[in-house]
Amino acid sequence: MTGHDCTIRELVGATSAIPADTLDPVLTDADTGQELHPQRASSAASVDAALATAWAAHTDGTWFGLPREERAAALRALRVELQARVPDLARADAQDTGVPQATITAFGGAVAMLLDAAAAQIEEGFGHVEQATSAGASDQWRLPWGPAAVFLPWNAPAQLAMVKTADALTAGCPVIIKPSEWAPHFTGSFAEAVQATLPAGVVQIVHGGSAVGAALVRDERVAAVSYTGGVAGGTAVAQACAARLKPVDLELSGNNPAVVLPGEDPATVAEHVVTAMLTLNAQYCVAPRRVIVPEAEAQGYLDAFATILDALTIGGTADPATQLGPLAHEPHRRRVEEQLAQFAARGCEVRRYGKVPESGGHFAAPAVVLADGAPDLREEIFGPVLLVRTYRGLDEAVTIANDHTYGLAGYVFARDRDAARAVGRRLRAGLVRLNSPYGPPDSDPVMGMWGSSGIGQIGSGQGPRFFSGARYVG
């Protein structure tokens, strides 16, 4: 045991412990490449105990049976405990993901506030509407399905743990969290916050790879599954849930297009695209990956991207000046380089930018690929890479944008907002941003998962709805 794996905790009932088993892959520090320890996994006995505890918490009303005001107060207390631990969570996640600590701190603080919103939903009566009918009072309920298994990705583990926990607890479901085996170190601080605020067994944590995941999904005591990750893992989860007619929510990959209409300013567009691409260290499912520009204007965009990418500060996760840190782990870095090599082998020009530190970390220099020569290479490159495609007419641009199996996000840049909206309606994506990486602060979007990007919807109260089922009494 090392000081590093001491920060990994499973939480089963009221007991927090280091997972008993190990897996073959060795975890490393993203900044330095230094080996830390083997991946860890909970034992079969621990997983079964977590399942039994979650089922008991559901049937006994350990959480949902509490008065609304007590549940709301507990969630607000959890928010306070998590916010106090954001610096520790940021250090742990940065080590595992390569995302700069400053970014994680900003995201973590904002996401923790969702627990206040969840508390307010509970107080406002989420899940129940009394209706007056000719026969008397009737009730429309949304009631918790039961214990929920939530699977976290390796790119934003602590943040997604907060989001999924808030949604499930709003609905009334006990939660079993399974982090990615590649990003487990946040769980020590997270477990401490849970133990300080929630009844034992309401939120639990187990670790491991596909064997632990399969045990959770296939168990009849798990009533609903929420998974964020890659297509292969999501497909396996969906198949297992389908065999048991179990509700499943999947947020998977996306090879997201950014369509630029003629006459835009390359410098402005490039700034927005790179800002969005760099979110979570360019390991962000809704980041733009393919930039589709007018053929006659392509050189201006290539120059603008070169100017911005060459000036990026590429550095360690603890440096506040870092704009791009290392990738999460060495197998992932190798995969990004292999994908770039595939484009080069097809005759596409691959341009690299910036100065990569010589620290031994999992760094990858930003790249722009002139990708018109390999339109059939459609797999997402989950890193600091932009594929530039060109078009001659708007219909061709939309065809290029939709020439993939995913359907997560898209971007449109046009001075005429109505023109941008018209193109956005034609993109096969659940979320299309116009002229900016971010939507207006007063928007309230619901984002659907299209194609192989998943199943379900997120945003505007969709999470608690997923974790609950409708029941009418009247």
BAVEX-730676 format. One record per residue (C-alpha): residue in three letters; x, y, z. Coordinates in steps of 0.1 Angstrom, whole numbers, plus 5000, padded with zeros to 4 digits. Layout:
BEGIN
AlaXYZ ...
***
This chain:
BEGIN
Met500050005000 Thr501250354992 Gly500250705002 His498550734969 Asp496150434971 Cys495350535007 Thr493150804992 Ile490950544974 Arg488050434994 Glu485150194990 Leu482150285011 Val479849995020 Gly477150085046 Ala478950275073 Thr482350125066 Ser485050295045 Ala488050095035 Ile490650055008 Pro489349804982 Ala490749454988 Asp491649344953 Thr493949474926 Leu493849474888 Asp496649444863 Pro496949804850 Val499150044870 Leu497850394877 Thr500250674871 Asp500551044878 Ala499451234847 Asp501951514853 Thr505051304856 Gly504150954844 Gln505350814878 Glu503850484886 Leu501550494917 His499950154923 Pro497849894905 Gln494149964899 Arg492049854928 Ala488749664929 Ser486249584956 Ser485849214965 Ala482749024954 Ala481749014991 Ser481949394993 Val479849444961 Asp477249204974 Ala477149375008 Ala476649714990 Leu473849574970 Ala472149425001 Thr472549755020 Ala471149954991 Trp468149734988 Ala467549755026 Ala467850135024 His465150134997 Thr462749895013 Asp463150035048 Gly462750395037 Thr466150495051 Trp466250795027 Phe462950835009 Gly461050775042 Leu462551075058 Pro460551395059 Arg461251625030 Glu462851895052 Glu465351635066 Arg466351515032 Ala466851875020 Ala468851965050 Ala471051655045 Leu471751755009 Arg472652115019 Ala475051975045 Leu476551745019 Arg477152044997 Val478952225026 Glu481151925032 Leu482051874995 Gln482852244990 Ala485252225020 Arg486951935002 Val487152084967 Pro490952154970 Asp491551784979 Leu489151664952 Ala490851884927 Arg494351744935 Ala493051394933 Asp491251434900 Ala494151634884 Gln496451344892 Asp494051104875 Thr492751314846 Gly495451564837 Val492851844840 Pro494352164856 Gln493452194893 Ala492152544887 Thr489552404862 Ile488452124885 Thr488152374914 Ala485852604894 Phe483752314881 Gly483652134915 Gly482452444933 Ala479752514908 Val478552154906 Ala478352124944 Met475852404943 Leu473552164924 Leu472951994958 Asp471352314970 Ala469052304939 Ala468251934946 Ala467352024982 Ala465052304969 Gln463352054945 Ile462651814974 Glu461252094995 Glu459052214966 Gly457451874964 Phe459251694936 Gly457451374927 His453851454938 Val450951654925 Glu447551624940 Gln444751654915 Ala441051724921 Thr438751494901 Ser434951444901 Ala435551134923 Gly437651324948 Ala441351384953 Ser443851184932 Asp447651174932 Gln450151184904 Trp453451054917 Arg457051014906 Leu458450754929 Pro462050614931 Trp462650304911 Gly464950174938 Pro468650134942 Ala470550304914 Ala473950214901 Val475850504886 Phe478950464865 Leu481450754863 Pro483850844835 Trp487550904841 Asn487551264827 Ala485451434853 Pro484851184882 Ala484151404912 Gln481951634893 Leu479851354878 Ala479651184912 Met478051504926 Val475651544896 Lys474451184896 Thr474151164934 Ala472151484935 Asp469751354908 Ala469251014923 Leu468751144959 Thr466251404946 Ala464251114932 Gly464650914964 Cys466950644952 Pro469850494972 Val473050514951 Ile475950284944 Ile478750474927 Lys481250284906 Pro484150524895 Ser486250444865 Glu489150224876 Trp491350484859 Ala490250774882 Pro489550654917 His491450884940 Phe488651134946 Thr486650874965 Gly488450924999 Ser487351285002 Phe483951204987 Ala483350925011 Glu484251145041 Ala481651405030 Val478951135026 Gln479750985060 Ala479451325077 Thr476051405063 Leu473951115050 Pro472450805067 Ala474550495062 Gly473850305031 Val472150585012 Val475350654991 Gln477950374987 Ile481050344965 Val482550024950 His485549994927 Gly486649774899 Gly486549704862 Ser484049534840 Ala483549244864 Val482249474891 Gly480249674867 Ala478549364853 Ala477749244888 Leu475949564896 Val474049594863 Arg472849224863 Asp471749224899 Glu468049234905 Arg468449464934 Val469649744911 Ala466549914897 Ala468150174874 Val471550234858 Ser473150564848 Tyr476350534828 Thr478750794814 Gly481650674794 Gly482650514761 Val480450354734 Ala481749994740 Gly481150004778 Gly477750174773 Thr476649914747 Ala477449634772 Val475549814799 Ala472549874776 Gln472449504765 Ala472549384801 Cys469749634811 Ala467649544781 Ala467749174791 Arg466249264824 Leu463949544812 Lys465849784835 Pro465750164830 Val469150284817 Asp470550624809 Leu473650654787 Glu475850954779 Leu478550834755 Ser480950974729 Gly480451234703 Asn482551344672 Asn481051694674 Pro480951924643 Ala481352304643 Val479852454611 Val481152794601 Leu479052994576 Pro480753214550 Gly481953554559 Glu482853504596 Asp485853634614 Pro488453354616 Ala490153484648 Thr486853514667 Val485653164656 Ala489053004663 Glu489053154698 His485553014706 Val486352674691 Val489652634709 Thr488052754742 Ala485352484738 Met487952214727 Leu490152284758 Thr487252224783 Leu488351944807 Asn491751944790 Ala490351854756 Gln488851544772 Tyr485251664771 Cys482351474754 Val480651784740 Ala483851954728 Pro484052044690 Arg486151794671 Arg485551874635 Val485552224621 Ile483752264588 Val484752584570 Pro484152744535 Glu486752604511 Ala487652954499 Glu488253084534 Ala490052774549 Gln493552934550 Gly492353214573 Tyr491052954598 Leu494152744596 Asp496253054604 Ala493953154633 Phe494152814649 Ala497952814645 Thr498253144662 Ile496153044692 Leu497452684696 Asp501052794693 Ala500653034722 Leu498952794746 Thr500652744780 Ile501052364782 Gly502052264817 Gly501452084850 Thr498052054866 Ala499052254897 Asp500252564877 Pro497452824876 Ala498852944843 Thr498352604826 Gln495852614797 Leu496452254786 Gly497651984809 Pro498651624802 Leu496251364790 Ala494851124816 His497050824812 Glu499550674789 Pro497250424771 His495050714762 Arg497850934750 Arg499050654728 Arg495550604714 Val495450984704 Glu498850954687 Glu497750634669 Gln494650814655 Leu496751104643 Ala499050854626 Gln496050704608 Phe495251044592 Ala498951104583 Ala499050754566 Arg496150854545 Gly498051164532 Cys496351424555 Glu498651694568 Val498951684606 Arg500152014621 Arg501452024657 Tyr501752324679 Gly503052444713 Lys505852334735 Val505252014755 Pro507051984789 Glu509751724793 Ser508451604827 Gly507651254816 Gly503951324819 His501251214794 Phe501451524773 Ala500251554737 Ala500951864715 Pro497852024701 Ala497151924665 Val495152044635 Val494451794608 Leu493551884572 Ala491151604571 Asp489351624537 Gly491451324525 Ala490051084550 Pro486351144554 Asp485750784565 Leu487850814597 Arg484950904619 Glu485950794654 Glu486251064679 Ile489751184689 Phe489451254726 Gly492251504730 Pro493651834718 Val492951774681 Leu490851964656 Leu489951814622 Val489352074596 Arg487051994567 Thr486052224538 Tyr482852274519 Arg481552464488 Gly477852484496 Leu475752484528 Asp474052154520 Glu477551994517 Ala478552144550 Val475451984567 Thr476151654550 Ile479751654563 Ala478551754598 Asn476051464600 Asp478451204584 His479051004616 Thr477150774639 Tyr477151004670 Gly474651274679 Leu475851454711 Ala476651814703 Gly477252064675 Tyr478252424670 Val477252684643 Phe478953014637 Ala477053284617 Arg476453654622 Asp472853604612 Arg471453424642 Asp468353304623 Ala470753144597 Ala472652974625 Arg469452844640 Ala468352704606 Val471552514602 Gly471452404639 Arg468052244633 Arg469552024606 Leu472451894627 Arg471951544642 Ala472851644678 Gly471151684712 Leu472752024719 Val473752284692 Arg475452594704 Leu475352914684 Asn478353154681 Ser479753054715 Pro480852754735 Tyr478252834761 Gly474552914760 Pro472953234774 Pro472753224812 Asp468953244812 Ser468552944789 Asp467152614802 Pro468152344777 Val467251974776 Met469851784757 Gly469051444741 Met471351164732 Trp471151084695 Gly472650784676 Ser475550614693 Ser475950904717 Gly473650734741 Ile470050704754 Gly468150954774 Gln468151324782 Ile470051564805 Gly469351914817 Ser466352104832 Gly465251844858 Gln465751534836 Gly468051354861 Pro465451304889 Arg462851214863 Phe465150934850 Phe465550794885 Ser461850784892 Gly458750624877 Ala455250754873 Arg452350624894 Tyr448850754893 Val446550694922 Gly442950804917 
***
